[in-house]
Amino acid sequence: MSDLFLALLHHPVVNRNGGIVTSAITSLDLHDLARSSRTYGVRAFFVVHPVPSQREFAADVIEHWRFDFGRSFDSRRREALELIRVVATLDDARNEAEKISGAVPILVHTSARNCGAVKFADLRARLARGDAPPAMVLLGTGFGLAPEVAERADILLDAISGADDYNHLSVRAAGAIILDRLRGR
């Protein structure tokens, strides 16, 4: 099975009006996506943010659960949070994933908008072969990844579709669904 990585981008993302913005890191995203990553065998979960104080915030949250009260409170959460790598750029995440995996990961763009050409089942089969390059699934905060991220991606993944046209999942819920579709039993 090929290595799988997850990257949560906070820049460049779009706001509700389509403008390019930088969003804030939330501790809920860190906790929940780390736990989903651990559950589905993700090699590393990258939190990408260009602002140093935001990266420091993420590091403080992680450290609390590794060394402080959190460690004795819930050791399983600590195990999941150890998958997090906080980096400044997508290039930093990709370079670190290459060091972990030994190969440059392909970038998999996700979106709530139905702009993707690759079906979940096709990417799942590709990853299951084991001879495919590693993949890094990109998740966007705010109202999704900026168009320039899609332009860099190697794969545009099909959107998650629900019961009707409403599609406004939290990034945590979308990440869990995507990982389940790619790695669930």
C-alpha positions in Angstrom: 0.0 0.0 0.0 1.4 3.4 -1.0 2.0 6.0 1.7 -0.7 8.5 2.4 -0.3 12.0 3.9 -2.8 14.6 4.8 -2.2 18.4 4.6 -4.5 21.0 6.1 -3.9 24.3 4.4 -4.7 27.7 5.9 -3.3 29.7 3.0 -4.1 30.2 0.3 -7.8 29.5 0.9 -10.9 31.4 -0.1 -13.4 33.2 1.9 -17.2 33.2 1.4 -16.8 35.9 -1.3 -14.1 34.0 -3.2 -11.2 36.3 -2.0 -7.9 34.7 -1.1 -7.3 34.8 2.6 -5.3 33.1 5.4 -7.5 31.4 8.0 -6.7 30.6 11.6 -5.7 27.3 13.0 -8.3 25.7 15.4 -7.5 23.1 18.1 -10.5 21.1 17.0 -9.1 20.6 13.5 -5.8 19.5 15.0 -7.3 17.0 17.4 -9.9 15.6 15.1 -7.9 15.3 11.9 -4.9 13.8 13.8 -7.2 11.2 15.2 -8.7 10.4 11.8 -5.2 10.3 10.4 -4.1 7.8 13.0 -7.2 5.7 12.5 -6.6 5.4 8.7 -2.9 4.9 8.7 -1.7 8.3 7.5 2.1 8.6 7.7 2.0 12.3 8.7 -0.6 15.1 9.0 0.8 18.5 7.9 -0.7 21.7 9.3 0.3 24.4 6.8 0.3 28.0 8.0 2.5 30.9 6.9 2.2 32.9 10.1 4.7 32.1 12.8 2.4 32.9 15.8 -0.2 30.5 14.4 2.4 27.7 14.0 3.4 28.4 17.6 -0.2 28.0 18.7 -0.4 24.6 17.0 2.8 23.6 18.6 1.5 24.6 22.1 -1.7 22.6 21.6 0.4 19.5 20.6 2.9 19.9 23.4 0.1 20.2 26.0 -1.1 16.7 25.0 2.4 15.3 24.7 3.9 16.5 28.0 1.4 18.3 30.2 -1.9 17.3 31.8 -3.1 16.0 28.5 -0.6 13.1 28.4 -1.9 11.6 31.6 -5.5 12.4 30.7 -5.7 10.6 27.3 -2.6 8.9 25.9 -4.4 7.8 22.7 -4.9 11.4 21.7 -1.2 12.0 22.3 -0.4 9.1 19.9 -2.6 10.7 17.2 -1.1 14.2 17.7 2.4 12.9 17.3 1.5 12.5 13.6 1.2 16.3 13.2 4.0 18.3 11.5 3.5 22.0 11.5 5.0 23.8 8.5 4.9 27.2 6.8 4.2 26.1 3.2 2.9 23.3 1.0 6.4 22.9 -0.4 7.7 22.4 3.1 5.0 19.7 3.7 5.8 18.0 0.4 9.6 18.0 1.1 9.1 16.5 4.5 6.8 13.9 3.2 9.4 13.0 0.6 11.9 12.5 3.4 9.5 10.2 5.3 8.4 8.2 2.3 11.5 8.3 0.0 9.5 9.6 -2.9 7.8 12.9 -3.8 4.1 12.6 -3.1 1.5 13.4 -5.7 -0.8 16.2 -4.6 -4.5 15.4 -4.4 -6.8 18.4 -4.5 -10.2 18.1 -2.7 -13.2 20.4 -2.9 -16.8 20.6 -1.9 -17.5 21.8 -5.5 -17.8 19.1 -8.1 -14.7 19.9 -10.0 -12.8 16.7 -9.7 -12.2 14.1 -12.4 -10.8 11.2 -10.3 -13.3 9.1 -8.3 -12.5 7.9 -4.8 -12.5 4.3 -5.9 -9.9 4.9 -8.6 -7.5 6.7 -6.2 -8.2 4.0 -3.5 -7.2 1.3 -6.1 -4.1 3.2 -7.1 -3.0 3.6 -3.5 -3.7 -0.1 -2.7 -1.4 -1.3 -5.5 1.6 -0.3 -3.4 3.8 0.6 -6.4 2.2 4.0 -6.9 3.9 7.1 -5.5 2.8 8.3 -2.2 -0.2 10.7 -2.1 -0.8 13.9 -0.1 -4.5 14.8 0.3 -5.0 18.5 0.5 -7.8 20.0 2.6 -8.7 23.6 2.7 -10.0 25.7 5.6 -12.2 28.7 5.2 -14.3 28.1 2.1 -11.8 25.8 0.5 -8.5 25.7 -1.3 -7.6 28.6 -3.6 -7.6 28.0 -7.4 -3.8 28.2 -7.4 -3.6 25.0 -5.3 -5.8 23.1 -7.8 -3.4 24.2 -10.5 -0.5 22.6 -8.6 -2.3 19.4 -7.9 -1.6 16.2 -9.8 -5.1 14.8 -9.1 -8.4 16.6 -8.7 -10.6 14.3 -6.5 -14.3 14.2 -7.0 -16.4 16.0 -4.4 -18.1 14.2 -1.5 -21.8 14.1 -2.5 -24.6 13.9 0.1 -28.3 13.3 -0.1 -29.0 16.5 -2.1 -27.3 19.7 -3.3 -26.4 20.9 0.2 -22.6 20.4 0.7 -21.1 22.4 3.6 -19.2 19.9 5.7 -16.6 21.0 8.3 -13.1 20.2 7.2 -12.9 17.7 10.0 -15.9 15.8 8.7 -14.8 16.0 5.1 -11.3 14.8 6.0 -12.7 11.8 7.9 -15.0 10.8 5.0 -12.2 11.1 2.5 -9.8 9.0 4.6 -12.5 6.4 5.1 -13.2 6.2 1.4 -9.5 5.8 0.6 -8.4 3.5 3.5 -11.5 2.2 5.3 -12.2 -1.5 5.5 
